[in-house]
Amino acid sequence: MRTSLRTALTLLVVAACGPVPLEPRDPDPGAPHFVVQTYNILDTGGPAPATLEAVGAGNADVICLQEVTPDWEQALRTRYEDAYPHMLFHPLDGSEGLGFLSRFPLTDLGIHEEIHGWHPAWHARVDLAMGPVQILNVHLRSMFTGRTNAVAAYFSTDSDHLQEIQAHSAYSEAHYPTLVVGDFNEEPDGSAIEYLEGLGFRNALPLFHPGQPTWRDTASWQMEQTIDHILFDGAFTPLNSWVENLGSSDHLPVLAHFQPARF
């Protein structure tokens, strides 16, 4: 993947004065651990073979998807029914659909309807070896859509994203360890990320690979941004987080490896 000027500058700043990135490590001996992935598979044009294969290429234990259409649901069920026996889908035409694929049992904790006609969010519980974990799968509105025009949408992005994440995260059940993942349509310093960090969450990818892009402009392949995120609360210790350069979606799969914090 080409490195954008923005990404190169970010890495220089981090190297000069930012915190030293964490080194990936193996789980502690005997510790239960798991890998979670978030991936916006792109609704345009139907299920693309390269993207379908990219969904499972990272060998994640739990996969959270955005932009799942009915056609995508059918393709995913056919391709991954053996590898991921537990699936939940909320397929919708356009970019609003969501989905979960898991090696472990899933429980639907509820769809949270979109605000002002934007994207819904979805809570699910996955029963991992470490115990039950709740995951909030989000797709916050695009930077240039969702308002009367692109200019209005751009300048209201921060306030709208804050409103979305406050509304969706309010449904979280406090007694479960929690992950918030998905297409945030904002960089790591965006308002939704900052709100979650204020609640004690941490953002996995910047801990290990600050500045690594998760989205690329498919028209030119030059513009890149880090807008897909995996946030975790204090119940987890991060072991690694990375991006897979796979698929034909404009987004890339983002993965994170965790073990329990108290082990």
Secondary structure, DSSP 8 states (H G I E B T S, - for coil): ----HHHHHHHHHHHHHS----------TT---EEEEEEE---TTS--HHHHHHHHHT--SEEEEES--HHHHHHHHHHHTTT--EEEEE--TTTT-EEEEESS-EEEEEEE--STT---EEEEEEEETTEEEEEEEEE---TT-SSSSHHHHHHTHHHHHHHHHHHHHTT--TTS-EEEEEE-SS-TTSHHHHHHHHTT-EEHHHHHSTT--SEE-TTTS--EE--EEEEE-TTEEEEEEEE---SSSSB--EEEEEEES--
